[in-house]
Amino acid sequence: MVYWLKSKWYWIAGAFIGAVGGWAYWKFVGCLGGTCPIWSNMYIATGYGALIGTLLFSTFIPGKKKTEKEQGQ
């Protein structure tokens, strides 16, 4: 379990930061009229923020560097 948490910390941090960002957007900007399907509901805004945060942070996960042989040179 600890190994799994250490290996997925980018996704967990991204989801948490995104959820906080989604909630903050709902709270301070939001949609007063209720016509916005995403930002008018706190739970949807928080989940959407968590999804976007996870996707954004997953692009920064360090990977193996390719050697010259693997690059085809």
C-alpha positions as CSV (number, residue, x, y, z in Angstrom):
1,M,0.0,0.0,0.0
2,V,2.8,2.4,0.9
3,Y,4.6,1.6,-2.4
4,W,1.4,2.3,-4.3
5,L,1.0,5.7,-2.6
6,K,4.6,6.6,-3.3
7,S,4.3,5.6,-6.9
8,K,1.0,7.5,-7.5
9,W,1.7,10.7,-5.5
10,Y,1.6,12.9,-8.6
11,W,-2.0,11.8,-9.3
12,I,-3.1,12.1,-5.7
13,A,-1.6,15.6,-5.4
14,G,-3.1,16.6,-8.7
15,A,-6.5,15.4,-7.7
16,F,-6.3,17.1,-4.3
17,I,-5.1,20.4,-5.7
18,G,-7.6,20.3,-8.6
19,A,-10.5,19.5,-6.2
20,V,-9.6,22.5,-4.0
21,G,-9.3,24.6,-7.1
22,G,-12.7,23.4,-8.4
23,W,-14.3,24.1,-5.1
24,A,-12.7,27.6,-4.8
25,Y,-13.9,28.4,-8.3
26,W,-17.5,27.3,-7.4
27,K,-17.4,29.3,-4.2
28,F,-15.9,32.6,-5.4
29,V,-16.8,32.7,-9.1
30,G,-19.4,30.0,-9.7
31,C,-22.6,30.5,-11.6
32,L,-25.3,32.5,-9.7
33,G,-28.2,31.8,-12.1
34,G,-27.8,28.0,-12.0
35,T,-27.6,27.9,-15.8
36,C,-24.0,26.6,-15.9
37,P,-24.2,22.8,-15.6
38,I,-20.7,22.4,-14.2
39,W,-20.0,25.4,-11.9
40,S,-23.5,25.7,-10.4
41,N,-23.2,22.5,-8.3
42,M,-20.5,22.2,-5.7
43,Y,-20.0,18.5,-6.1
44,I,-19.7,18.5,-9.8
45,A,-17.3,21.5,-9.7
46,T,-15.1,19.8,-7.2
47,G,-15.0,16.5,-9.1
48,Y,-14.3,18.3,-12.4
49,G,-11.5,20.2,-10.8
50,A,-10.1,16.9,-9.4
51,L,-10.2,15.4,-12.9
52,I,-8.5,18.3,-14.5
53,G,-5.9,18.4,-11.8
54,T,-5.1,14.7,-12.1
55,L,-4.8,15.0,-15.9
56,L,-2.6,18.1,-15.6
57,F,-0.3,16.6,-13.0
58,S,0.0,13.3,-14.8
59,T,1.8,15.1,-17.7
60,F,4.7,15.9,-15.3
61,I,5.4,12.3,-14.2
62,P,9.0,11.5,-14.8
63,G,9.6,8.6,-17.1
64,K,12.5,6.6,-18.3
65,K,14.8,8.4,-20.7
66,K,15.3,6.7,-24.0
67,T,18.8,5.7,-25.0
68,E,20.1,6.4,-28.5
69,K,19.5,2.8,-29.5
70,E,15.8,3.1,-28.5
71,Q,15.4,6.4,-30.4
72,G,16.6,4.7,-33.6
73,Q,19.8,6.5,-34.0
